[in-house]
Amino acid sequence: MSAAQSEIPLEDRLGALQCHFTWDLESRKNKLLKLKDLLQDIGTEEECKWLGHIYNLQGFVHFQLGSIEEARSFFSRAEEAFRKMRGAEEGPWLVVTYGNQAWLHHHQGEQAESRACLSKIDGLMTEDPSQDELHPEICAEKAWTLMKFSREQKLLADDYFQRAIRMQPDVVEWQTSHVMLLDNMSIHSETGFEEDIMEKLRKAKEQDPENLYLAAVYLRQLAERGQIDQSGARELATKVLRNPVSSYSGIQPLMRFYRTFTSIDEAVALAEEALKLHPDERYLKRCAALCYKWKIWEKNSRPSQSLIEKGIRAHEELISLYPDTSFMKRIDLANIYAKSEKTKAKSEKIYKELLTEDLEPAEQQILFNIYAKYLFFTLRQPKMSIKYHMKAAEIPIKSYHQENSIKLLEKNRYNQEVDRFLSRLKESQK
């Protein structure tokens, strides 16, 4: 450490680092628990190019949730994974990891160890000839991390991916993940998937032919343009079933392709075949439960009692497998219970429990919107349904569920109470 650096207060030096503790990542407990599950479902196959990044984000999530020793372990595993992937003991790819370790030591009162990590970072950064711009390895890790968060942070991730690729255009996994980010953003945008982005997807697929997740997204985008490649989907399904289980394996986007462009039955068959090969994998149980839900709620269909029971068993198990993130799974289970006279009472019980729980505003809004529809269609209580749509609409969070409740309330404007409510709501939103 230089004399000038040693004079800078430790907190200032830590604040200037590029790492998960300084990237302004959302730290709401519900978000962290969802991330914890998401990262666990990716898996830890050694071939995964993002293994070090996965471990770093897992470490940060565990730290924020209060599991300090778990966090320490994940940061150490990140360090080992980067060294193995890069085939070298030291390099700029360790800057973020050392930064995370420096912050962890600082929070634990281990100031000497924190300073030791800062010295390692100083050594790595002096090797970097470009001091004015972030190293591409740092840009890539920051991009990969930010794309797991809000829409605004996804936009930042897009920028960081572009910067990393511009400086180091030969790293295939950066280009692939960038295209996957663009695809994700397009699904939630009004403009859709632009043609120039489609060209990027085509190019990424050529550069990364073994990436089955990318291949499944490509199939879906071709189908959106009227090119439904059923033989390509069957070939891809065979490959997906042979590969290790992971949320990166491509099974879920392939299931969605089947649901939208061929049949839900094919999605169900794929999930069940995968589960037959790997009966203890919770991620595949999640995929199967999702397919059963799609099949039960298929438009213009009357689900059989055996299908309803299969869906119930799958969702009951899923809640036990994902206990920290079971909110939507419990709602799904309540709605499946409601499809059978045998289990309607269980449906109402779940909703009553959820309505008394201390939920975050965004979860309350979702619950009120879905419960309002349950009241209308299942319990035949239109007046109570309107009440809960109003509750969902007045929570000041812009979302599909708020918009849906407002849209349904608009159909009841003949009701003076609803008309007054919508007028007040419109005024408050100005």
Summary of the structure (lengths in Angstrom):
residues: 430
radius of gyration: 24.4
end to end distance: 54.2
largest distance: 76.4
contacts: 1340
relative contact order: 0.05
helix: 73%
strand: 0%
